[in-house]
């Protein structure tokens, strides 16, 4: 089963990479971009038939390794 994990910085955490992207977009002519925040996208293929069990395993992976929960949020989606 494919599990998709999106990891982003919490709103209260500064995002220097997002600011660099925002500035570069403006420098190359993309106007109107007011804020950029960047994150990580992780695809997992989990050997599991039950979507709730797969999501639970991914949740544990995020808590232990994939996300730094002090400064990051994460969202888990079950793919097709």
CNS distance restraints for C-alpha pairs under 8 A (distance, minus, plus):
assign (resid   1 and name CA) (resid  45 and name CA) 5.52 0.50 0.50
assign (resid   1 and name CA) (resid  46 and name CA) 5.15 0.50 0.50
assign (resid   1 and name CA) (resid  47 and name CA) 6.09 0.50 0.50
assign (resid   1 and name CA) (resid  48 and name CA) 5.89 0.50 0.50
assign (resid   1 and name CA) (resid  49 and name CA) 6.58 0.50 0.50
assign (resid   1 and name CA) (resid  51 and name CA) 7.58 0.50 0.50
assign (resid   1 and name CA) (resid  54 and name CA) 7.30 0.50 0.50
assign (resid   1 and name CA) (resid  78 and name CA) 7.66 0.50 0.50
assign (resid   1 and name CA) (resid  79 and name CA) 7.29 0.50 0.50
assign (resid   1 and name CA) (resid  80 and name CA) 7.51 0.50 0.50
assign (resid   2 and name CA) (resid  43 and name CA) 6.89 0.50 0.50
assign (resid   2 and name CA) (resid  44 and name CA) 5.69 0.50 0.50
assign (resid   2 and name CA) (resid  45 and name CA) 4.55 0.50 0.50
assign (resid   2 and name CA) (resid  46 and name CA) 6.27 0.50 0.50
assign (resid   2 and name CA) (resid  78 and name CA) 6.19 0.50 0.50
assign (resid   2 and name CA) (resid  79 and name CA) 4.98 0.50 0.50
assign (resid   2 and name CA) (resid  80 and name CA) 6.49 0.50 0.50
assign (resid   3 and name CA) (resid  43 and name CA) 5.85 0.50 0.50
assign (resid   3 and name CA) (resid  44 and name CA) 5.01 0.50 0.50
assign (resid   3 and name CA) (resid  45 and name CA) 6.20 0.50 0.50
assign (resid   3 and name CA) (resid  46 and name CA) 7.09 0.50 0.50
assign (resid   3 and name CA) (resid  54 and name CA) 7.35 0.50 0.50
assign (resid   3 and name CA) (resid  55 and name CA) 7.24 0.50 0.50
assign (resid   3 and name CA) (resid  58 and name CA) 7.36 0.50 0.50
assign (resid   3 and name CA) (resid  76 and name CA) 6.98 0.50 0.50
assign (resid   3 and name CA) (resid  77 and name CA) 5.94 0.50 0.50
assign (resid   3 and name CA) (resid  78 and name CA) 4.67 0.50 0.50
assign (resid   3 and name CA) (resid  79 and name CA) 5.49 0.50 0.50
assign (resid   4 and name CA) (resid  41 and name CA) 7.30 0.50 0.50
assign (resid   4 and name CA) (resid  42 and name CA) 5.90 0.50 0.50
assign (resid   4 and name CA) (resid  43 and name CA) 4.74 0.50 0.50
assign (resid   4 and name CA) (resid  44 and name CA) 6.32 0.50 0.50
assign (resid   4 and name CA) (resid  76 and name CA) 5.70 0.50 0.50
assign (resid   4 and name CA) (resid  77 and name CA) 5.03 0.50 0.50
assign (resid   4 and name CA) (resid  78 and name CA) 6.07 0.50 0.50
assign (resid   4 and name CA) (resid  79 and name CA) 6.35 0.50 0.50
assign (resid   5 and name CA) (resid  41 and name CA) 5.80 0.50 0.50
assign (resid   5 and name CA) (resid  42 and name CA) 5.00 0.50 0.50
assign (resid   5 and name CA) (resid  43 and name CA) 6.32 0.50 0.50
assign (resid   5 and name CA) (resid  44 and name CA) 7.86 0.50 0.50
assign (resid   5 and name CA) (resid  58 and name CA) 7.96 0.50 0.50
assign (resid   5 and name CA) (resid  74 and name CA) 6.76 0.50 0.50
assign (resid   5 and name CA) (resid  75 and name CA) 5.73 0.50 0.50
assign (resid   5 and name CA) (resid  76 and name CA) 4.66 0.50 0.50
assign (resid   5 and name CA) (resid  77 and name CA) 6.46 0.50 0.50
assign (resid   6 and name CA) (resid  39 and name CA) 7.31 0.50 0.50
assign (resid   6 and name CA) (resid  40 and name CA) 5.87 0.50 0.50
assign (resid   6 and name CA) (resid  41 and name CA) 4.76 0.50 0.50
assign (resid   6 and name CA) (resid  42 and name CA) 6.48 0.50 0.50
assign (resid   6 and name CA) (resid  74 and name CA) 5.38 0.50 0.50
assign (resid   6 and name CA) (resid  75 and name CA) 5.15 0.50 0.50
assign (resid   6 and name CA) (resid  76 and name CA) 6.52 0.50 0.50
assign (resid   7 and name CA) (resid  39 and name CA) 5.57 0.50 0.50
assign (resid   7 and name CA) (resid  40 and name CA) 5.03 0.50 0.50
assign (resid   7 and name CA) (resid  41 and name CA) 6.41 0.50 0.50
assign (resid   7 and name CA) (resid  66 and name CA) 7.99 0.50 0.50
assign (resid   7 and name CA) (resid  67 and name CA) 6.45 0.50 0.50
assign (resid   7 and name CA) (resid  72 and name CA) 6.53 0.50 0.50
assign (resid   7 and name CA) (resid  73 and name CA) 5.76 0.50 0.50
assign (resid   7 and name CA) (resid  74 and name CA) 4.32 0.50 0.50
assign (resid   7 and name CA) (resid  75 and name CA) 6.63 0.50 0.50
assign (resid   8 and name CA) (resid  37 and name CA) 7.78 0.50 0.50
assign (resid   8 and name CA) (resid  38 and name CA) 6.75 0.50 0.50
assign (resid   8 and name CA) (resid  39 and name CA) 4.50 0.50 0.50
assign (resid   8 and name CA) (resid  40 and name CA) 6.55 0.50 0.50
assign (resid   8 and name CA) (resid  72 and name CA) 5.43 0.50 0.50
assign (resid   8 and name CA) (resid  73 and name CA) 5.37 0.50 0.50
assign (resid   8 and name CA) (resid  74 and name CA) 6.22 0.50 0.50
assign (resid   9 and name CA) (resid  13 and name CA) 6.24 0.50 0.50
assign (resid   9 and name CA) (resid  15 and name CA) 7.30 0.50 0.50
assign (resid   9 and name CA) (resid  37 and name CA) 7.69 0.50 0.50
assign (resid   9 and name CA) (resid  38 and name CA) 7.74 0.50 0.50
assign (resid   9 and name CA) (resid  39 and name CA) 6.75 0.50 0.50
assign (resid   9 and name CA) (resid  71 and name CA) 5.87 0.50 0.50
assign (resid   9 and name CA) (resid  72 and name CA) 4.26 0.50 0.50
assign (resid   9 and name CA) (resid  73 and name CA) 6.04 0.50 0.50
assign (resid  10 and name CA) (resid  71 and name CA) 5.64 0.50 0.50
assign (resid  10 and name CA) (resid  72 and name CA) 5.05 0.50 0.50
assign (resid  10 and name CA) (resid  73 and name CA) 5.79 0.50 0.50
assign (resid  13 and name CA) (resid  71 and name CA) 6.51 0.50 0.50
assign (resid  15 and name CA) (resid  19 and name CA) 6.35 0.50 0.50
assign (resid  15 and name CA) (resid  37 and name CA) 6.35 0.50 0.50
assign (resid  15 and name CA) (resid  38 and name CA) 7.49 0.50 0.50
assign (resid  16 and name CA) (resid  20 and name CA) 6.17 0.50 0.50
assign (resid  17 and name CA) (resid  21 and name CA) 6.23 0.50 0.50
assign (resid  17 and name CA) (resid  37 and name CA) 7.60 0.50 0.50
assign (resid  17 and name CA) (resid  38 and name CA) 6.85 0.50 0.50
assign (resid  18 and name CA) (resid  22 and name CA) 6.09 0.50 0.50
assign (resid  18 and name CA) (resid  35 and name CA) 7.73 0.50 0.50
assign (resid  18 and name CA) (resid  36 and name CA) 4.82 0.50 0.50
assign (resid  18 and name CA) (resid  37 and name CA) 4.49 0.50 0.50
assign (resid  18 and name CA) (resid  38 and name CA) 5.28 0.50 0.50
assign (resid  19 and name CA) (resid  23 and name CA) 6.13 0.50 0.50
assign (resid  19 and name CA) (resid  35 and name CA) 7.55 0.50 0.50
assign (resid  19 and name CA) (resid  36 and name CA) 6.33 0.50 0.50
assign (resid  19 and name CA) (resid  37 and name CA) 7.46 0.50 0.50
assign (resid  20 and name CA) (resid  24 and name CA) 6.13 0.50 0.50
assign (resid  21 and name CA) (resid  25 and name CA) 6.08 0.50 0.50
assign (resid  21 and name CA) (resid  36 and name CA) 6.85 0.50 0.50
assign (resid  22 and name CA) (resid  26 and name CA) 6.41 0.50 0.50
assign (resid  22 and name CA) (resid  33 and name CA) 6.89 0.50 0.50
assign (resid  22 and name CA) (resid  34 and name CA) 7.72 0.50 0.50
assign (resid  22 and name CA) (resid  35 and name CA) 6.52 0.50 0.50
assign (resid  22 and name CA) (resid  36 and name CA) 5.54 0.50 0.50
assign (resid  23 and name CA) (resid  27 and name CA) 6.14 0.50 0.50
assign (resid  24 and name CA) (resid  28 and name CA) 6.22 0.50 0.50
assign (resid  25 and name CA) (resid  29 and name CA) 6.41 0.50 0.50
assign (resid  25 and name CA) (resid  30 and name CA) 5.23 0.50 0.50
assign (resid  25 and name CA) (resid  31 and name CA) 7.57 0.50 0.50
assign (resid  25 and name CA) (resid  33 and name CA) 7.78 0.50 0.50
assign (resid  26 and name CA) (resid  30 and name CA) 4.96 0.50 0.50
assign (resid  26 and name CA) (resid  31 and name CA) 5.61 0.50 0.50
assign (resid  26 and name CA) (resid  33 and name CA) 7.46 0.50 0.50
assign (resid  46 and name CA) (resid  54 and name CA) 6.61 0.50 0.50
assign (resid  48 and name CA) (resid  53 and name CA) 7.18 0.50 0.50
assign (resid  48 and name CA) (resid  54 and name CA) 5.94 0.50 0.50
assign (resid  49 and name CA) (resid  54 and name CA) 7.65 0.50 0.50
assign (resid  50 and name CA) (resid  54 and name CA) 6.26 0.50 0.50
assign (resid  51 and name CA) (resid  55 and name CA) 6.06 0.50 0.50
assign (resid  51 and name CA) (resid  78 and name CA) 6.89 0.50 0.50
assign (resid  52 and name CA) (resid  56 and name CA) 6.07 0.50 0.50
assign (resid  53 and name CA) (resid  57 and name CA) 6.20 0.50 0.50
assign (resid  54 and name CA) (resid  58 and name CA) 6.25 0.50 0.50
assign (resid  55 and name CA) (resid  59 and name CA) 6.04 0.50 0.50
assign (resid  55 and name CA) (resid  76 and name CA) 6.97 0.50 0.50
assign (resid  55 and name CA) (resid  77 and name CA) 7.71 0.50 0.50
assign (resid  55 and name CA) (resid  78 and name CA) 7.08 0.50 0.50
assign (resid  56 and name CA) (resid  60 and name CA) 6.36 0.50 0.50
assign (resid  57 and name CA) (resid  61 and name CA) 6.29 0.50 0.50
assign (resid  58 and name CA) (resid  62 and name CA) 6.15 0.50 0.50
assign (resid  58 and name CA) (resid  76 and name CA) 7.36 0.50 0.50
assign (resid  59 and name CA) (resid  63 and name CA) 6.26 0.50 0.50
assign (resid  59 and name CA) (resid  76 and name CA) 7.47 0.50 0.50
assign (resid  60 and name CA) (resid  64 and name CA) 6.13 0.50 0.50
assign (resid  61 and name CA) (resid  65 and name CA) 5.64 0.50 0.50
assign (resid  61 and name CA) (resid  66 and name CA) 6.06 0.50 0.50
assign (resid  62 and name CA) (resid  66 and name CA) 4.35 0.50 0.50
assign (resid  62 and name CA) (resid  67 and name CA) 5.08 0.50 0.50
assign (resid  62 and name CA) (resid  74 and name CA) 7.53 0.50 0.50
assign (resid  63 and name CA) (resid  67 and name CA) 6.35 0.50 0.50
assign (resid  63 and name CA) (resid  68 and name CA) 7.52 0.50 0.50
assign (resid  63 and name CA) (resid  69 and name CA) 6.88 0.50 0.50
assign (resid  67 and name CA) (resid  72 and name CA) 6.16 0.50 0.50
assign (resid  67 and name CA) (resid  73 and name CA) 7.22 0.50 0.50
assign (resid  67 and name CA) (resid  74 and name CA) 6.88 0.50 0.50
assign (resid  68 and name CA) (resid  72 and name CA) 5.42 0.50 0.50
assign (resid  68 and name CA) (resid  73 and name CA) 7.94 0.50 0.50
assign (resid  69 and name CA) (resid  73 and name CA) 6.23 0.50 0.50
